[in-house]
Amino acid sequence: MKDLLRKLSNTPGISGFEDEVRDLMIRELEDYADEISVDNLGNLIAVKKGKPDGKKIMLAAHMDEIGLMVRYIDEKGFIKFSKIGGINDQMLLNQAVDIHSANGNVAGVIGSKPPHKIKQSEKKKIMEYDNMFIDIGATSREEAEKLVGVGDPIIIRQEFEELRNGLVKGKALDNRVGCAVLIQVMKQAETDATIYAVGTVQEEVGLKGAKTSAFSINPDMALALDVTISGDHPGIKEEEAPSQAGKGPAIILTDASGRGLITHPQVKKLLISAAEEEDIPYQLEVSDGGTTDATAIHLTRQGIPTGVISPPSRYIHTPVSVVNIEDVENAVKLILAVLKRV
């Protein structure tokens, strides 16, 4: 699992540019799927056939990560950028980045006015991203334009590493964790159902791939595989984010205060009973915050009973996140237990 997660985490793929992640997933799945296809929007759909009269189960993990995009190149060769997905501006300052252009990867660093030149009244304010720029070492617009172009995706540079006590850190664990779980489930699944393993695109910018793929598949049931906020570190109250790393994957009951998903009662019962019968650790979560592909999936066609399984992740939507590898492995076990019961 660690090696797979390492490969997925280190692979670039902001929203709309998921090609390398999709290619990696295809290589991992090609010996374990009966059919693999890519739809018009770029979703990966791998099918593992069950019995002819079996149910259709959709497992969805979004392939995209938050990132940046080249918006403008000034006369001195410095690059202005836009954010792709939800990123807190204060997380961006002085990060090393890679710009993925037609000419290859171009290294850069996010710069801004030095603290020595910031007025006292401004020092306590968060610097907004449109006051930042990327320095690639160019000295003119002409030189920079030979290397990068407007619309090129930008990835914040972080390498996957092991920490202590089962923890690992890396970029894009939201949601390469879900992609790793999806792959491992497909490699091990034994079920009468036909499984549609979907790597969705553009989740971070509107749940777009989930909408089109769910409409096409029209499954009997779906599970979104994602991560959730781990509230076991300084700066956050346990009541605000009760899920904790190392205590098992979270079964999401509600997200976005019900504006997103309210998990179908039968799916909720199935997930909890499978975990308890097989002694798999799990946590329950009612969330006020963000949402997942499940929101789009469960509203497709006449409605699709849907749930979410999410290992807790520290520091999501930042350049680097931390997860407990046992939570990821237990998410695989839980989904396999569910599939045996379908």
Secondary structure, 3 states (H helix, E strand, C coil): CHHHHHHHHHCCCECCCCHHHHHHHHHHHCCCCCEEEECCCCCEEEEECCCCCCCEEEEEEECCECEEEEEEECCCCCEEEEEECCCCHHHCCCCEEEEEECCEEEEEEEECCCHHHCCHHHCCCCCCHHHCEEECCCCCHHHHHCCCCCCCEEEECCCCEECCCCEEEECCHHHHHHHHHHHHHHHHCCCCCEEEEEEECCCCCCCHHHHHHHHHHCCCEEEEECCEECCCCCCCCCCCCCCCCCCCCEEEEECHHHCCCECCHHHHHHHHHHHHHCCCCCEEEECCCCCCHHHHHHCCCCCCCEEEEECEEECCCCCCEEEEHHHHHHHHHHHHHHHHHC
